[in-house]
């Protein structure tokens, strides 16, 4: 017996597409901020005074490593969202 309410047929594809696009835009903005922060950290690492301050040098390097990890995570999420958006567009032209 068929269910009268099939969740797969009763959703608003426009809302889903809008949500995915907003999510993708959010990730792009976060990535842009992360790239700026990473550039600033790289500039700070070039400061000659850090050559003798190992503790400070490692602190900046750890922050840089964390920012690289953040960027990788964001890129993965963006790719997943883009794939989901493509799949949604194919199913709902």
URPE-V173285 format. One record per residue. N is the residue number from 0. RES is the residue in one small letter. NEAR is the number of other C-alpha atoms within 8 Angstrom. D_LAST is the distance of its C-alpha to the last C-alpha in Angstrom with 1 decimal. Layout:
BEGIN
n->[N,N]
res->[RES,RES]
near->[NEAR,NEAR]
d_last->[D_LAST,D_LAST]
END
This chain:
BEGIN
n->[0,1,2,3,4,5,6,7,8,9,10,11,12,13,14,15,16,17,18,19,20,21,22,23,24,25,26,27,28,29,30,31,32,33,34,35,36,37,38,39,40,41,42,43,44,45,46,47,48,49,50,51,52,53,54,55,56,57,58,59,60,61,62,63,64,65,66,67,68,69,70,71,72,73,74,75,76,77,78,79,80,81,82,83,84,85,86,87,88,89,90,91,92]
res->[x,x,x,x,x,x,x,x,x,x,x,x,x,x,x,x,x,x,x,x,x,x,x,x,x,x,x,x,x,x,x,x,x,x,x,x,x,x,x,x,x,x,x,x,x,x,x,x,x,x,x,x,x,x,x,x,x,x,x,x,x,x,x,x,x,x,x,x,x,x,x,x,x,x,x,x,x,x,x,x,x,x,x,x,x,x,x,x,x,x,x,x,x]
near->[2,3,5,4,5,7,6,5,5,7,6,6,8,6,7,8,11,8,8,12,9,8,9,11,8,8,11,9,8,9,11,8,8,11,9,8,9,11,8,8,11,9,8,8,10,7,8,5,6,11,8,5,8,8,6,8,11,8,8,11,9,8,9,11,8,8,11,9,8,9,11,8,8,11,9,8,9,11,8,8,11,10,8,9,11,8,8,10,9,7,6,6,4]
d_last->[29.5,25.9,25.4,24.6,22.7,20.1,18.9,15.7,14.5,16.1,14.5,12.9,9.6,10.4,13.8,12.8,10.9,13.9,16.3,15.1,15.4,18.8,19.9,19.2,21.1,23.9,24.3,24.5,27.2,29.1,29.1,30.5,33.2,34.0,34.4,36.8,38.7,39.0,40.3,42.9,44.0,44.4,46.5,48.6,49.2,50.7,53.4,56.7,58.2,56.0,57.7,60.5,58.5,56.9,55.8,53.9,52.5,51.1,49.7,47.7,46.7,45.5,43.4,41.9,41.1,39.5,37.4,36.3,35.3,33.3,31.4,30.7,29.4,27.2,25.8,25.1,23.3,21.2,20.3,19.4,17.2,15.4,14.9,13.7,11.2,10.0,10.0,8.1,5.2,5.7,6.3,3.8,0.0]
END
